[in-house]
Amino acid sequence: MQTDFLNLPAFRVIKVDESLHDYHVTSEPVAVQTACTSCGSENFGKWGSREQLVKDLPLHGKRVGISIDTKRYRCNDCGKTFFHSLPAVSQKRQMTERLVHWIGQQAMKRTFLSLAEETGVDEKTIRNIFRDYVSELTETVRFELPKWLGIDAIHLTQYRCVIANIENNTIIELLHDRNMETVIEYLSQLECKEKIQYVAMGMWWPYRDAVNRVIPKAIVVIDECHVVRMANDAVEKVRKNLRQSLTPKQCRALKHDRIVLQKRKSQLTDQESLMLSGWVENYPELGLAYRLKEDFFKIYDSQSSEEALARYAAWEISVTEEVRDAFLDLIKAWRQWQPYILAYFDHRITNVYTESLNSLIRVLDSLGRGYSFEALRAKLLFCEGAYKINQMRPAFEQRTPVFRPGLGRNMVGFTSLVGTSCYQDLIGDDSEESKNYGADIAILTRMIECGEI
Ligand SMILES: [Zn+2]
């Protein structure tokens, strides 16, 4: 009867009992036992049996348990007893291998509780299966190392550290914290770490110290976005201070117009320009802060580090006493990180990476709360749908760097389409095996937004 009920060729179905929530399948292994599992001898005899209950994939919304009357034997040569081998059944757990694999995959996107309910496996076992699944992936999934590495913080209940492939706009690791020891440990275990030539990072000394220690030849670069963000913060500080001297109505208006103050002058619409001029003309300090912010952004129009340094020096002198406090953090950061900030002008990256990372951080905020760090890391790193994989030799065109006019002489744009890869890795590389460049940040963001992860 119903021989194909399980779709598990190694077992013969004897009968199926059905209840409201469960299928109880009685079955026996098809293959006969031919040798002792210890010594390989064919000389053995029966030695009783035991009833085993093996959980299997849920079917038609019901939990499935397979009952197997497993025979026991005793070897006449070595004297050991052993059970009939059960193919397709996990060695470690009382369930089929396919159920173990399915739970591992499902646990990437579903809660442990819902899986426990659906399969009849207890929640603790689900958690352990997931842990095993993730460590297996950590062992087997290898991401290609880029020439340009990114190290940034991401706040998920606490600061975590995102390691990125900037050329391919992918995530290749999420570290538990942003301590120097943690980053050192990660960098140290990398194979071919000498491949990394540039490391773009947030202004956090432990990153720099870790990179200097493990990959001392790599050039540390502070990305534009991390620096100019501080100029916007300064305007925000002046705006907040101003509130004390305003009526509640004016305060509300100023709060509403905050977005205008954060924009670049060239990006304002006519109406926004009007709003802006109202504020900056009536409140000189705000006007001053806004102008200084705009001037600071212009430093990034420089064509070389020398020009940037000269522009910065002139800018710093122009920061007058009235607003100096607001700009102090920026001035300090520039002084402390100057060589790395200036390195950006000689080794530029496009802002695709920082922009997409910021989008990911925004959506992660909502996702992050419900999951443990391990689960979140697994979701981001091992989400197969987000992998950027190169399986074929690229077309000739893809090997060519994309020079974008007007973006500075050393600026190289990297293609960010799925399936394409950074050209550097492919020059002179004749291998055709597939390479995994990590989880595409833009795809991850979209999948989280759509609730697919
Ligand atoms: Zn034996």
Residues whose N, C-alpha, C, O or C-beta is under 5 A from the ligand:
A	BS01	ZN	C36 S38 C39 G40 S41 C75 D77 C78
